[in-house]
Amino acid sequence: MLKIFYIAAAIYLILLLLLFIFQRSMIYFPSPDAQRLISRHPEFSPIEIVSHDGLVIKSWKSIGYPDKKTFILFHGNAGNAADRMPMMRVLIAAGHSVILAEYRGYGSNPGKPNENDIMSDNKILVDKIIAGGVAEQDIIFMGRSLGSGIATQLATEYDTAALILISAYSSLPDVAGDIYPYFPVSLLMRDRFDSLSIISGVKAPIYMFHGERDQIIPIKFGRKLFEAALGDKRFRSIPLHGHNDLNMDHINSEILELLKKIS
């Protein structure tokens, strides 16, 4: 019995070590730019920033009317920003500007993704947009899945019109702990995107959307984050839908109706 215990303990420690070493490869799943998709959306053009460590990071922009809002979308952990071009057609048709923020290591961008550098890169991007003449109060941060953590942190640092979160989570350790309940993931994780601890600092209206059948980020984590938010907030649960089958045309149409209340 003692021998079985030692073998089990050794296997557990090896698995723990593997989880720690390869944790970022289990969070980030980038893909190259889809050039064929990009060619179908000439309304988007590149917008570039230079990171703190000298990398040129390319995102995408579609410029609307000057009296409309500027939506900055922070996408999920898989694919790349160009994949989201078709999802923004309702906002573009309404005359709004749309920025599809890209991350290092995604699309054609150099570098490897991690929380600190992703946050630094996107602060530079937001500052560049503001320096280009867009008022903070005309910016709307929009985060989906992994990107909800980026959007939430930025919303605590800028005086924006609204924060929109789709399939959001309280923190990455919360979600990982649900997947790996027998491992101390909260102690292991380097990238945490702990929105729960900071969302009370968001002063802008918060609108959240979450599929009731989401098995990747269960809705309980979205509700947990919502409960911690203060001020003007709204949570919309979407029946019969999960994580990857949400209809962004419907969501964006609803967002436009909600924004009429704060315009």
C-alpha positions in Angstrom: 0.0 0.0 0.0 2.8 2.4 0.8 4.4 1.7 -2.6 1.1 2.5 -4.3 0.9 5.7 -2.3 4.4 6.8 -3.4 3.6 6.0 -7.0 0.4 8.0 -6.9 2.1 10.9 -5.2 4.9 10.9 -7.8 2.3 10.9 -10.6 0.4 13.7 -9.0 3.6 15.8 -8.6 4.6 15.2 -12.2 1.1 16.3 -13.4 1.4 19.4 -11.2 4.7 20.2 -12.7 3.4 19.8 -16.2 0.4 22.0 -15.4 2.8 24.7 -14.1 5.2 24.5 -17.0 2.7 24.4 -19.8 0.0 26.6 -18.3 0.2 29.3 -20.9 -0.1 26.9 -23.8 -3.4 25.8 -22.1 -4.7 29.4 -22.0 -3.7 30.9 -25.3 -4.5 29.3 -28.7 -3.4 31.9 -31.3 -3.8 31.4 -35.1 -2.3 33.4 -38.0 -4.2 36.1 -39.8 -6.9 34.8 -42.1 -5.9 36.7 -45.2 -8.9 35.5 -47.2 -11.2 36.8 -44.5 -9.4 40.1 -44.3 -9.7 40.6 -48.0 -13.5 40.3 -47.7 -13.6 43.1 -45.2 -12.0 46.2 -46.8 -13.6 48.4 -44.2 -10.9 47.3 -41.8 -7.3 48.6 -42.0 -4.3 47.9 -39.7 -3.5 50.1 -36.7 0.0 49.5 -35.2 1.6 50.2 -31.9 5.1 49.6 -30.6 5.2 47.7 -27.4 7.4 48.5 -24.3 9.9 45.8 -25.5 10.0 47.1 -29.1 7.5 44.8 -30.8 5.2 46.1 -33.5 1.7 44.9 -32.7 -0.9 45.1 -35.4 -4.6 45.4 -34.6 -7.5 46.3 -36.9 -9.7 49.4 -37.2 -12.9 50.4 -39.0 -13.5 54.1 -38.8 -17.1 55.3 -38.5 -18.8 58.7 -38.1 -17.1 61.2 -35.8 -20.3 61.7 -33.7 -20.6 57.9 -33.0 -18.9 55.7 -30.4 -15.7 53.8 -30.8 -16.0 50.1 -29.8 -12.7 48.4 -28.8 -13.2 44.6 -28.8 -10.8 42.3 -26.9 -11.4 38.8 -28.2 -11.2 35.4 -26.7 -8.2 33.1 -26.3 -8.5 31.3 -29.6 -8.0 32.4 -33.3 -7.2 36.0 -33.9 -8.8 39.5 -34.1 -9.5 39.2 -37.9 -11.8 36.2 -37.2 -14.1 38.7 -35.4 -14.5 41.1 -38.4 -17.9 39.6 -39.5 -19.2 39.8 -35.9 -19.0 43.6 -35.9 -21.2 44.3 -38.9 -24.2 45.6 -36.9 -22.0 48.2 -35.1 -20.3 49.2 -38.3 -23.6 49.5 -40.2 -24.8 51.8 -37.4 -21.9 54.2 -38.1 -19.7 53.3 -35.1 -16.0 52.9 -35.2 -14.7 49.4 -34.3 -11.2 48.5 -33.2 -10.3 44.8 -33.1 -7.5 44.7 -30.5 -4.9 42.0 -31.3 -2.5 40.4 -28.9 1.2 39.6 -29.2 1.7 36.1 -30.6 -1.7 36.3 -32.4 -2.3 36.9 -36.1 1.0 38.0 -37.6 2.2 39.6 -34.4 5.5 38.7 -32.8 6.0 37.7 -29.2 4.4 35.3 -26.8 1.1 36.2 -25.0 1.0 36.7 -21.3 -1.1 38.9 -19.0 1.4 41.6 -18.2 2.5 42.2 -21.8 -1.1 42.0 -23.2 -2.2 44.6 -20.7 0.7 46.8 -21.5 0.2 46.5 -25.3 -3.5 47.4 -25.0 -2.9 50.4 -22.8 -0.6 51.7 -25.5 -3.3 51.0 -28.1 -6.0 52.8 -26.2 -3.7 55.8 -25.6 -2.9 55.9 -29.3 -6.7 56.0 -30.1 -7.2 58.8 -27.6 -4.2 60.7 -28.9 -5.8 60.4 -32.4 -8.7 62.5 -31.3 -11.2 60.0 -29.7 -12.5 61.2 -26.3 -12.4 58.7 -23.5 -16.1 59.2 -23.0 -16.8 58.1 -26.5 -15.0 54.8 -26.1 -16.7 51.5 -25.2 -14.7 48.6 -24.1 -16.0 45.2 -25.2 -14.5 42.0 -23.9 -15.4 38.5 -24.8 -14.3 35.4 -22.9 -10.5 35.9 -22.2 -10.9 39.5 -23.4 -13.4 40.3 -20.7 -10.5 40.4 -18.2 -8.6 42.8 -20.4 -11.6 45.0 -20.9 -12.5 45.1 -17.2 -9.0 46.2 -16.1 -8.9 48.9 -18.8 -12.3 50.1 -17.7 -10.9 50.8 -14.2 -8.3 53.1 -15.8 -10.2 55.1 -18.4 -13.4 57.2 -18.2 -15.3 55.4 -20.9 -19.0 55.3 -21.9 -19.6 51.7 -21.1 -18.1 48.2 -20.4 -19.6 45.3 -22.3 -18.7 41.8 -21.2 -19.7 38.6 -23.1 -19.1 35.2 -21.6 -17.0 36.8 -18.8 -15.4 35.1 -15.8 -14.5 36.2 -12.3 -10.9 35.2 -12.6 -8.9 32.6 -14.6 -8.0 30.7 -11.4 -11.7 30.3 -10.7 -12.4 28.8 -14.1 -9.3 26.6 -14.0 -10.1 25.4 -10.5 -13.5 24.3 -11.8 -11.7 22.2 -14.5 -8.9 20.9 -12.3 -10.5 20.6 -8.9 -7.8 18.3 -7.5 -4.9 20.7 -8.2 -4.0 24.0 -6.4 -4.3 26.0 -9.6 -4.8 29.3 -7.7 -1.3 28.9 -6.4 0.2 27.9 -9.8 -1.3 30.4 -12.2 0.8 33.3 -13.4 -1.8 34.8 -15.6 -4.9 35.5 -13.5 -7.0 38.3 -15.1 -8.7 38.7 -11.7 -11.6 40.9 -12.7 -13.5 40.0 -9.5 -11.1 42.0 -7.4 -11.3 45.2 -9.5 -14.7 45.4 -11.1 -16.0 47.5 -8.3 -13.7 50.2 -9.6 -15.5 50.5 -12.9 -17.6 53.6 -12.9 -19.1 53.2 -16.4 -22.4 51.2 -17.0 -21.7 47.5 -17.3 -23.7 45.3 -19.6 -23.1 41.5 -19.5 -24.2 38.7 -21.8 -23.8 35.0 -21.1 -25.0 31.8 -22.6 -26.9 29.6 -20.1 -25.3 26.4 -21.5 -21.8 27.7 -21.6 -19.5 24.8 -20.6 -16.2 26.6 -21.2 -16.9 29.5 -18.8 -20.0 28.4 -16.9 -22.5 31.2 -16.3 -22.0 31.0 -12.5 -18.6 32.8 -13.0 -20.3 35.5 -15.0 -22.9 36.0 -12.3 -20.2 36.0 -9.7 -18.5 38.9 -11.4 -21.8 40.7 -12.0 -22.7 40.6 -8.3 -19.3 42.3 -7.4 -20.0 45.1 -9.9 -21.4 48.4 -8.6 -23.6 51.1 -10.1 -25.5 50.8 -13.4 -25.3 47.2 -14.5 -27.4 44.6 -16.4 -27.0 40.9 -16.8 -28.6 39.1 -19.8 -28.6 35.3 -19.7 -29.1 33.8 -23.1 -31.1 30.6 -23.1 -30.3 27.6 -25.2 -26.8 28.9 -26.1 -23.3 28.1 -24.9 -19.9 29.7 -25.4 -19.2 29.6 -29.1 -22.7 29.8 -30.6 -23.8 33.2 -29.4 -25.3 35.4 -32.1 -23.3 38.6 -32.1 -25.7 40.3 -34.5 -28.4 39.9 -31.9 -26.2 40.9 -29.0 -24.8 44.0 -30.8 -28.4 45.1 -31.8 -29.3 44.8 -28.1 -26.2 46.8 -27.2 -27.2 49.6 -29.5 -30.6 49.8 -27.8 -29.0 49.9 -24.4 -26.6 52.6 -25.4 -29.5 54.9 -26.3 -30.1 55.2 -22.6 -26.6 56.7 -21.9 -26.1 58.6 -25.2 
